[in-house]
Amino acid sequence: MKEITTTELQHQLENGTVLNMIDVREDEEVAQGMIQGAVHIPLGELPERLDEIDKSKSYIMICRSSGRSGRACEYLEGQGYDVTNMVGGMLDWHGEVE
């Protein structure tokens, strides 16, 4: 499984890199803040919302501590998607949130 650290992701965003990010946390967790530009698809809804994810693009998966996003990566890789897990999750994120 491919991985990216929160620091690497923050640097890429600060440098203007356009990234596709999916936050798989629950509603009450994302209410506390999400990384700007991330799309919210709770982990349990991934199977029925695959039509919202473009197989021709790469995605960075985000959750609270990187456990659920890791499971999301495993599932999506099995479906043929190009995904990367943000290691450390939002607990390790020091950038801005919206």
ABEGO torsion letter per residue (X at the ends): XBBBBAAAAAAAAAAGBBBBBBBABBAAAAAAEBBBGBBBBBAAAAAAAAAABBAABBBBBBBAAGAAAAAAAAAAAAAGBBBBBBBGEAAABABBBX
